[in-house]
Amino acid sequence: MDFSRRTRLDLSANALSRALEARRARGEEVLDLTASNPTACGFEYPKEVLSALADPRALAYRPSPQGDLEARRAVMLEYARLGVEIAPEQIVLTASTSEAYAFLFKLLCDPGDEVMVPRPSYPLFDHLCALEQVAPRAYALRYDGAWHLDLASVRAGFASGRARAVVAVSPNNPTGSFLKRDETAELTDLCAAHGAALVCDEVFADYAWEDAVGERVTTVAGSVEALTFALGGLSKSAALPQMKVAWICASGPPRALREALDRLDLIADTFLSVSTPAQLALPAWLRAGGALRAQVLARVRQNRARLLAARPASAPWDVLHAEGGWYAVVRVPQTRGEEAWALELLSRGVYVHPGYFFDFPTEAYLIVSLLPEPALFAEGVARIAALISP
Ligand SMILES: Cc1ncc(COP(=O)(O)O)c(C=O)c1O
């Protein structure tokens, strides 16, 4: 039986996931410092989150490709909160940010076209691109005490003539770096000059916890110089990944924007993937978002402070500077490889991700989530510190 090339993905388990599975099968303790599912991290969810699902209007099905108007108006208010005026016609609801990427790659790319993606970044891009028969082309983020976007590598990426979009993630997972005003202006100019779109994943935009290095951009929504798609979603902004609602906010030169929205409408109409109860509940979930964001932000700040405090002044490891998000990048000695560090930590009951999962171009980095419950996080961090700076 022949299957499609787009599903020819390497699904074999790596040494770390095999070791994790074996450890769990033996019933041994695992302090999971990769946990980033907020519904499993001890946050308190307001009762409105569930009661919003009991709307009697959910018994009727009135499909609307871009999404229910009230729901899109509620998203519009989210942008107003960020200081940007958006019309509901610019919003398209999707079931997840992953689906938003899939819709946009269908909109923008023919098979074999390229999409530029940051490196290091979110590990799902390879799969999202492969499933749409699009080739990811990495551009670099560089660290010199702070993260910067390497615009020369974006310019070089356009040389192939096949790049249809530049994806930015702000703040980026896992580096926690925001796009800056000058970087965004350059990206927009490059996209406009090459007839490409700017896609900015802003799912962590509400989680800024450190002073900005340079002028931080909270959202690219509303930008009109190039065709621009800002992505947001409930999974991070309201800590509700299980509700499966995300959105695309489109803006740009009027003719290109009109055509993009018409075509997105067609794509969304083919799937109609956001459920009616979720669309009706969205305004209430977004209102509840503030209380949840406050809890999550307090947690990530507390855990990051704990991580920084665990490092003795002369330790051979450090925590890279970051401005926001849910993760921390720990730079560890190159005396062994990342996977060896992660395996050794796992043998001591602590599960962390090696940097290569996120496409760090050099070794050795470990990535920890800042979401776990503080007592568990503190114990995990103490064991990391004991191993690396005994
Ligand atoms: C940068 C980034 N975008 C999107 C997502 C996932 O969002 P969704 O659950 O809406 O697909 C994640 C999840 O970790 C992420 O890190």
The ligand as an SDF file (V2000), in Angstrom:
LIG
                    3D

 16 16  0  0  0  0  0  0  0  0999 V2000
    4.1930   28.9800   19.3310 C   0  0  0  0  0  0  0  0  0  0  0  0
    2.9720   28.1200   19.4830 C   0  0  0  0  0  0  0  0  0  0  0  0
    1.9240   28.2880   18.6530 N   0  0  0  0  0  0  0  0  0  0  0  0
    0.8200   27.5390   18.7820 C   0  0  0  0  0  0  0  0  0  0  0  0
    0.7090   26.5720   19.7590 C   0  0  0  0  0  0  0  0  0  0  0  0
   -0.4950   25.7060   19.8680 C   0  0  0  0  0  0  0  0  0  0  0  0
   -1.6620   26.3810   19.8250 O   0  0  0  0  0  0  0  0  0  0  0  0
   -3.0150   25.5860   19.5370 P   0  0  0  0  0  0  0  0  0  0  0  0
   -3.3120   24.7630   20.7350 O   0  0  0  0  0  0  0  0  0  0  0  0
   -3.9930   26.7060   19.3630 O   0  0  0  0  0  0  0  0  0  0  0  0
   -2.8280   24.8080   18.2730 O   0  0  0  0  0  0  0  0  0  0  0  0
    1.7780   26.3550   20.6270 C   0  0  0  0  0  0  0  0  0  0  0  0
    1.6880   25.3080   21.6670 C   0  0  0  0  0  0  0  0  0  0  0  0
    2.5630   25.0730   22.4480 O   0  0  0  0  0  0  0  0  0  0  0  0
    2.9270   27.1460   20.4940 C   0  0  0  0  0  0  0  0  0  0  0  0
    3.9860   26.9550   21.2970 O   0  0  0  0  0  0  0  0  0  0  0  0
  1  2  1  0
  2  3  1  0
  2 15  2  0
  3  4  2  0
  4  5  1  0
  5  6  1  0
  5 12  2  0
  6  7  1  0
  7  8  1  0
  8  9  2  0
  8 10  1  0
  8 11  1  0
 12 13  1  0
 12 15  1  0
 13 14  2  0
 15 16  1  0
M  END
$$$$
